[in-house]
Amino acid sequence: MNAFWSYFWPVFGAGLLFGIIAGAIGFRPHAKRNLALLIGVAASVVAAGSWHGPLGAADRFAAKVERSARETLVYYEMPEVTAHLHHGPLTRRLLLTGPADDFQASELVRIMGSLPGVSSARWSASGGGIPLIVEGAAAAVLGFLFGLLLAYLVELRRRYNAQWNW
């Protein structure tokens, strides 16, 4: 499970789609460019929020990462240690709890931090990191900007070809 493909790619794709649509409308002559771009950005952020919450991507993401962490702990024969993602708001930081000596603690932090979808691992609950919904909204806005660039390039080509009237 890769965080990019399972959580961020659909949000990026939605932003890309809204960017292409907003750019196709906004880059036309006599168009209300600012309004089209504002509506496109808002639609991208709303799509990211919908994907995160009501469509359940955040819950699926958290379940996959926590299952992978449990499997890793079982593999290393440390079933008394538990791992879960930081909630309230949901982040990609993995919190570890349970008995471990200094060597085990440092190695588990290193191993768990390298799991797909985990930004970092810690033993304490201090500091939550960047919320997953904010990262999703940033991916949607990035996709929107790429879509806007594509729409701009298409509009440049259309304007260039419009000069040939033979």
C-alpha positions as CSV (number, residue, x, y, z in Angstrom):
1,M,0.0,0.0,0.0
2,N,1.5,3.3,-1.1
3,A,0.2,6.5,0.4
4,F,0.4,8.3,-3.0
5,W,-1.7,5.8,-4.9
6,S,-4.3,4.9,-2.2
7,Y,-5.0,8.4,-0.8
8,F,-3.3,11.2,-2.7
9,W,-3.7,10.2,-6.4
10,P,-7.5,10.4,-6.5
11,V,-7.4,13.8,-4.8
12,F,-4.7,15.0,-7.2
13,G,-6.7,13.7,-10.2
14,A,-9.8,15.6,-9.0
15,G,-7.8,18.8,-8.7
16,L,-6.4,18.1,-12.2
17,L,-9.8,17.8,-13.6
18,F,-11.1,20.9,-11.9
19,G,-8.0,22.8,-13.0
20,I,-8.6,21.8,-16.7
21,I,-12.2,22.8,-16.5
22,A,-11.6,26.1,-14.7
23,G,-8.7,26.9,-17.1
24,A,-10.8,26.1,-20.2
25,I,-13.4,28.6,-19.0
26,G,-11.1,31.2,-17.4
27,F,-8.6,31.5,-20.3
28,R,-11.3,32.3,-22.9
29,P,-11.6,36.0,-24.1
30,H,-14.0,38.0,-22.1
31,A,-14.3,35.4,-19.4
32,K,-14.5,36.1,-15.7
33,R,-11.1,34.6,-15.0
34,N,-10.9,35.2,-11.3
35,L,-14.3,33.8,-10.6
36,A,-13.6,30.6,-12.6
37,L,-10.3,30.1,-10.9
38,L,-11.7,30.7,-7.4
39,I,-14.6,28.2,-8.1
40,G,-12.1,25.7,-9.4
41,V,-9.8,25.9,-6.3
42,A,-12.9,25.7,-4.0
43,A,-14.2,22.6,-5.9
44,S,-10.7,21.0,-5.6
45,V,-10.6,21.6,-1.8
46,V,-14.2,20.4,-1.4
47,A,-13.4,17.2,-3.4
48,A,-10.4,16.6,-1.1
49,G,-12.6,17.1,2.0
50,S,-15.2,14.7,0.6
51,W,-12.6,12.1,-0.2
52,H,-11.1,12.4,3.2
53,G,-14.3,12.2,5.2
54,P,-17.6,11.1,3.7
55,L,-16.1,8.8,1.1
56,G,-14.0,7.1,3.8
57,A,-10.5,7.3,2.3
58,A,-9.0,8.4,5.7
59,D,-10.5,5.5,7.5
60,R,-9.3,3.0,4.9
61,F,-5.8,4.6,4.9
62,A,-5.6,4.4,8.7
63,A,-6.7,0.8,8.7
64,K,-4.2,-0.2,6.1
65,V,-1.3,1.6,7.8
66,E,-2.2,0.2,11.3
67,R,-2.6,-3.3,10.0
68,S,0.8,-3.1,8.3
69,A,2.3,-1.8,11.6
70,R,0.7,-4.7,13.5
71,E,2.1,-7.2,11.0
72,T,5.6,-5.7,11.4
73,L,5.4,-5.9,15.2
74,V,4.3,-9.5,15.0
75,Y,7.1,-10.2,12.5
76,Y,9.7,-8.8,15.0
77,E,8.0,-10.7,17.8
78,M,7.0,-7.6,19.8
79,P,3.2,-8.2,20.3
80,E,3.1,-6.3,23.5
81,V,4.0,-3.1,21.6
82,T,1.1,-1.4,19.9
83,A,1.1,1.1,17.0
84,H,-1.6,3.5,15.8
85,L,-1.8,6.6,13.8
86,H,-2.2,9.9,15.6
87,H,-5.9,10.9,15.6
88,G,-7.6,14.1,16.4
89,P,-6.9,15.2,13.6
90,L,-5.6,12.2,11.7
91,T,-2.0,12.5,10.7
92,R,0.6,10.1,9.1
93,R,2.6,10.0,12.4
94,L,2.6,6.6,14.0
95,L,2.5,6.4,17.8
96,L,4.1,3.5,19.6
97,T,3.2,2.3,23.1
98,G,4.4,-0.6,25.2
99,P,7.4,-2.0,26.9
100,A,10.7,-1.9,25.0
101,D,14.3,-1.2,26.0
102,D,16.4,1.6,24.5
103,F,17.7,-0.4,21.5
104,Q,14.3,-1.8,20.7
105,A,12.7,1.6,21.0
106,S,15.1,3.3,18.6
107,E,15.0,0.4,16.1
108,L,11.2,0.3,16.1
109,V,11.0,4.0,15.5
110,R,13.3,3.6,12.5
111,I,11.5,0.5,11.1
112,M,8.0,1.9,11.7
113,G,9.0,5.2,10.2
114,S,9.9,3.5,6.9
115,L,6.5,1.8,6.5
116,P,4.6,3.0,3.4
117,G,2.2,5.8,4.4
118,V,4.0,6.7,7.6
119,S,5.7,10.1,7.8
120,S,7.4,9.4,11.1
121,A,7.1,7.2,14.2
122,R,7.4,8.2,17.9
123,W,6.9,6.8,21.3
124,S,5.2,9.9,22.7
125,A,2.0,11.5,21.7
126,S,3.4,15.0,21.8
127,G,3.1,17.0,18.5
128,G,0.6,15.8,15.9
129,G,2.3,16.7,12.7
130,I,0.4,17.9,9.6
131,P,-3.2,16.7,9.4
132,L,-3.9,14.3,6.6
133,I,-6.8,16.4,5.3
134,V,-4.4,19.3,4.9
135,E,-2.0,17.2,2.9
136,G,-4.9,16.0,0.8
137,A,-6.1,19.6,0.2
138,A,-2.5,20.5,-0.8
139,A,-2.4,17.6,-3.3
140,A,-5.7,18.7,-4.7
141,V,-4.5,22.3,-5.2
142,L,-1.3,21.0,-6.7
143,G,-3.4,18.9,-9.2
144,F,-5.5,22.0,-9.8
145,L,-2.3,24.0,-10.8
146,F,-1.2,21.2,-13.1
147,G,-4.6,21.2,-14.7
148,L,-4.5,25.0,-15.1
149,L,-1.1,24.7,-16.8
150,L,-2.5,22.1,-19.2
151,A,-5.6,24.3,-20.0
152,Y,-3.3,27.3,-20.5
153,L,-1.1,25.4,-23.0
154,V,-4.2,24.2,-24.9
155,E,-5.5,27.8,-25.0
156,L,-2.1,29.0,-26.3
157,R,-2.3,26.4,-29.1
158,R,-5.9,27.4,-29.9
159,R,-4.9,31.1,-30.1
160,Y,-1.8,30.4,-32.3
161,N,-3.9,28.3,-34.7
162,A,-6.6,30.9,-34.9
163,Q,-4.3,33.3,-36.7
164,W,-4.2,31.1,-39.8
165,N,-7.3,31.9,-41.8
166,W,-6.5,30.5,-45.2
